[in-house]
Amino acid sequence: MSKNGGVSTSTSTRKSRPAIRLDAVCAAAIAVARDALTEFTDVDNVGSHIATRAEAERVVTHMFEAYEPGYRGWYWSVTVMRAPRAKQVSVAEIALLPGSESLLPPEWLPWSERLRPGDLGVGDVLPTDVDDERLVPTYVLSDDPAVAEVEYELGLGRARVMSRTGRQQTAKRWWESDAGPHAAVARVAPANCGTCGFFLPLAGSMGGAFGACGNVMAPDDGKVVAVEHGCGAHSEALPAAGVVPDAIDEPDEPEGGPHEARP
Ligand code: SF4
């Protein structure tokens, strides 16, 4: 194993292609490769020669340990070559490459797949794909004023509305959220949101399961809550028996009225 945990073979040929004869002159040009490398980087960043690989006829790559800060497990690759019948080799390419144990970044993802809920900041713009499965086209172009009057109410004044898939995904997410029936505050609530006077049902198909909480004293005020969510601020919550303090026995009024009792 190499000193820096990188390439560990001494001489290799790639398995996926026919074996290439290792050119003896290029293979012997380790000093040439090292000299080229030390012109390219600080000599302290170059370690031992660790491998030689035949790339093509009269083309050979020499590999050296790399001590480049921040590149643990990487190695230097110097490719040398020569012309037919020539005894001199020349350097074709120098590269710093990751070895089998090097630390690499995660596979690249397009930005649209890297974004997570909550990443959108003030002023950011997040375009939606034209084929986003959560949306379906619904725009209706009509010159009829009667249609125009109701189309916005029906959602037809918008280019797209949420698809069945989009609504199902949203309902599942909300149901499993802290505003759903499994939240700690809901499990000990005296009753569900569905029977609460502060519950404002959503319009449309989501209205059967979700609404907005309009109780300023509730932890979910202004948020979408599930019908089976709930909290202690339910409009019909009554104090439990025993919580109401017992009536306080008033002391007998002193003779001459309450004024007599004052110092
Ligand atoms: S006050 Fe509590 S029970 Fe009533 S709607 Fe809001 S969260 Fe639900």
Residues whose N, C-alpha, C, O or C-beta is under 5 A from the ligand:
A	BS01	SF4	A191 N192 C193 C196 F198 F199 C213 G214 N215 A218 D220 G230 C231 A233 H234 S235
